[in-house]
Amino acid sequence: MSRSMQRLALAALMAGALGVTGAACAGDFPSTPPPPAAAPQLNVPTPASQTLANGLRVISVRRAGLPLVTAQLLIRRGGEMDPPGEAGLASLTANLLTKGAAGKTAPQIAAAAEALGGTLDASAGWDESGVGITVTTPRLGEALALLADVVRRPTFAEEELSRARAQALDDLQLMLSRPTALASLAAARSVFGDGAYGHSRSGTPASLKRVTRADVVQLHQALYRPDNAILVLTGDITSAQATELARASFGGWKAPATPLPKAPATDGRSTLPHLLVIDQAGAGQAGVVAAHVAPPRSDADFYVGTVANAVLGGSYSARLNEEIRIKRGLSYGASSSFDPRRGSGLWLAAAQTKNPSATQVVTLMQGEFDRLGSTPVGADELAARKATLVGEYGRSLETTAGLAAQVGELAVYGVDLADIGRYIERVQAVTPAQIQRYAQAHLGETDRHVVVVGDAAQFGAALIKAHPHGRQLSAKALDLDSVTLQPTPPTTTR
């Protein structure tokens, strides 16, 4: 007897033993999923906030029950501070914090964190950079001392910079080989132009090679200062303990007399067309991306945008995946993201598909953006998407690290810290009419930027014919440091 026959026989025996017939089995499972349950009630204490004499803001949220605390030291600046031609500088600087500090080498710092039962994680995003660790409560003082060392006294050794640069270049080359990732970078440049959000936060092959140790030291000195920093402590700790421990490790950190550098303008001038085809000859698939500029995080309609994204493509059962993957099988997954930032933000929808179906996916994707503005979202669909958001948010607060991340975001963007406990009610209050108005204001066709990367021989002509103002570029000739994505022609002298 074959294995498959054995499995069928075993299933039949089990069903018979349990008295279950085929009809009964079918009747036990509904043909449609049950409706979403009522939203849970969140009980999150309002974070406590204190500011030390040197300007360092200390925020704590107590969660008793487990002797764990997450500590995150955040800097209120990130990749938007990369100078022209030095994309990736903020990321390299953050990465190097844990690679040598206060006389300790990178392995010694890693061993010190491991001895405390934690791991130091450092990175730079848009609008913020930071380093964090989670430890048991009795080890928190030692962990904060280690955190202070890497933030205040990094070594920035040349050999570590060379190693970090080489790793970043390897990661970048892999990313640029993926059609959807390359399309996303080009879409950001198309949306933000020469603004501070237009470049690649991870750097470019050319910019990473230009970054020197002096550049890293200069950026660190300019941005890593107590009056530009937030210490977030979440877990088994009181507000008084948080302030005392923060003062012990960071109280001697002096703010320089020089003013904090101003953040550059995030929105810039773009000369790129609203449809861009990038020929990655020989690519097995095409990456399709549609992007819009989003309102800043401080926008009053933040929660409307959050729910609108959940409807469009924020989950497996959202519209983009339903139309592109489930109904038509044109992709393994289609999704969207809503990324509001300090100055503005980015709406981005993405899907990877077969080269011949790229034009169809562009049409479907644009149609879903347009439908958000033309037709109210149905009650059942809206309830399901809200339930997804509420569930995801609740899960994000289950760990001290997740709680610290949520509190840190509110603090970095100057949002009322009490919003940590208002998320559910704000999401539940969003109406179909609000979503429709939001989409009409921010997601219209005239402000949409579409980028398709793939083997353009299979779809480029059709796309350009449908969008006569579009343009085709070669992936091999792209200059990611240029606002036009093309190399600057050499000047001729006579």
Rosetta blueprint (number, residue, H / E / L):
1 M L
2 S L
3 R H
4 S H
5 M H
6 Q H
7 R H
8 L H
9 A H
10 L H
11 A H
12 A H
13 L H
14 M H
15 A H
16 G H
17 A H
18 L H
19 G L
20 V L
21 T L
22 G H
23 A H
24 A H
25 C H
26 A H
27 G H
28 D H
29 F L
30 P L
31 S L
32 T L
33 P L
34 P L
35 P L
36 P L
37 A L
38 A L
39 A L
40 P L
41 Q L
42 L L
43 N L
44 V L
45 P L
46 T L
47 P L
48 A E
49 S E
50 Q E
51 T E
52 L L
53 A L
54 N L
55 G L
56 L L
57 R E
58 V E
59 I E
60 S E
61 V E
62 R E
63 R L
64 A L
65 G L
66 L L
67 P L
68 L E
69 V E
70 T E
71 A E
72 Q E
73 L E
74 L E
75 I E
76 R L
77 R L
78 G L
79 G H
80 E H
81 M H
82 D L
83 P L
84 P L
85 G L
86 E L
87 A L
88 G L
89 L H
90 A H
91 S H
92 L H
93 T H
94 A H
95 N H
96 L H
97 L H
98 T H
99 K H
100 G E
101 A E
102 A L
103 G L
104 K E
105 T E
106 A H
107 P H
108 Q H
109 I H
110 A H
111 A H
112 A H
113 A H
114 E H
115 A H
116 L L
117 G L
118 G L
119 T L
120 L L
121 D E
122 A E
123 S E
124 A E
125 G L
126 W L
127 D L
128 E L
129 S E
130 G E
131 V E
132 G E
133 I E
134 T E
135 V E
136 T E
137 T H
138 P H
139 R H
140 L H
141 G H
142 E H
143 A H
144 L H
145 A H
146 L H
147 L H
148 A H
149 D H
150 V H
151 V H
152 R H
153 R L
154 P E
155 T L
156 F L
157 A L
158 E H
159 E H
160 E H
161 L H
162 S H
163 R H
164 A H
165 R H
166 A H
167 Q H
168 A H
169 L H
170 D H
171 D H
172 L H
173 Q H
174 L H
175 M H
176 L H
177 S L
178 R L
179 P H
180 T H
181 A H
182 L H
183 A H
184 S H
185 L H
186 A H
187 A H
188 A H
189 R H
190 S H
191 V H
192 F H
193 G L
194 D L
195 G L
196 A L
197 Y L
198 G L
199 H L
200 S L
201 R L
202 S L
203 G L
204 T L
205 P H
206 A H
207 S H
208 L H
209 K H
210 R H
211 V L
212 T L
213 R H
214 A H
215 D H
216 V H
217 V H
218 Q H
219 L H
220 H H
221 Q H
222 A H
223 L H
224 Y L
225 R L
226 P H
227 D H
228 N H
229 A E
230 I E
231 L E
232 V E
233 L E
234 T E
235 G E
236 D L
237 I L
238 T L
239 S H
240 A H
241 Q H
242 A H
243 T H
244 E H
245 L H
246 A H
247 R H
248 A H
249 S H
250 F H
251 G L
252 G L
253 W L
254 K L
255 A L
256 P L
257 A L
258 T L
259 P L
260 L L
261 P L
262 K L
263 A L
264 P L
265 A L
266 T L
267 D L
268 G L
269 R L
270 S L
271 T L
272 L L
273 P L
274 H L
275 L E
276 L E
277 V E
278 I E
279 D E
280 Q L
281 A L
282 G L
283 A L
284 G L
285 Q E
286 A E
287 G E
288 V E
289 V E
290 A E
291 A E
292 H E
293 V E
294 A E
295 P L
296 P L
297 R L
298 S L
299 D L
300 A L
301 D L
302 F H
303 Y H
304 V H
305 G H
306 T H
307 V H
308 A H
309 N H
310 A H
311 V H
312 L H
313 G L
314 G L
315 S L
316 Y L
317 S L
318 A L
319 R H
320 L H
321 N H
322 E H
323 E H
324 I H
325 R H
326 I H
327 K L
328 R L
329 G L
330 L L
331 S E
332 Y E
333 G E
334 A E
335 S E
336 S E
337 S E
338 F E
339 D E
340 P E
341 R L
342 R L
343 G L
344 S L
345 G E
346 L E
347 W E
348 L E
349 A E
350 A E
351 A E
352 Q E
353 T E
354 K E
355 N H
356 P H
357 S H
358 A H
359 T H
360 Q H
361 V H
362 V H
363 T H
364 L H
365 M H
366 Q H
367 G H
368 E H
369 F H
370 D H
371 R H
372 L H
373 G H
374 S H
375 T L
376 P L
377 V L
378 G L
379 A H
380 D H
381 E H
382 L H
383 A H
384 A H
385 R H
386 K H
387 A H
388 T H
389 L H
390 V H
391 G H
392 E H
393 Y H
394 G H
395 R H
396 S H
397 L L
398 E L
399 T L
400 T H
401 A H
402 G H
403 L H
404 A H
405 A H
406 Q H
407 V H
408 G H
409 E H
410 L H
411 A H
412 V H
413 Y L
414 G L
415 V L
416 D L
417 L H
418 A H
419 D H
420 I H
421 G H
422 R L
423 Y H
424 I H
425 E H
426 R H
427 V H
428 Q H
429 A L
430 V L
431 T L
432 P H
433 A H
434 Q H
435 I H
436 Q H
437 R H
438 Y H
439 A H
440 Q H
441 A H
442 H H
443 L L
444 G L
445 E H
446 T H
447 D H
448 R L
449 H E
450 V E
451 V E
452 V E
453 V E
454 G E
455 D L
456 A H
457 A H
458 Q H
459 F L
460 G H
461 A H
462 A H
463 L H
464 I H
465 K H
466 A H
467 H L
468 P L
469 H L
470 G L
471 R E
472 Q E
473 L E
474 S E
475 A H
476 K H
477 A H
478 L L
479 D L
480 L L
481 D L
482 S L
483 V L
484 T L
485 L L
486 Q L
487 P L
488 T L
489 P L
490 P L
491 T L
492 T L
493 T L
494 R L
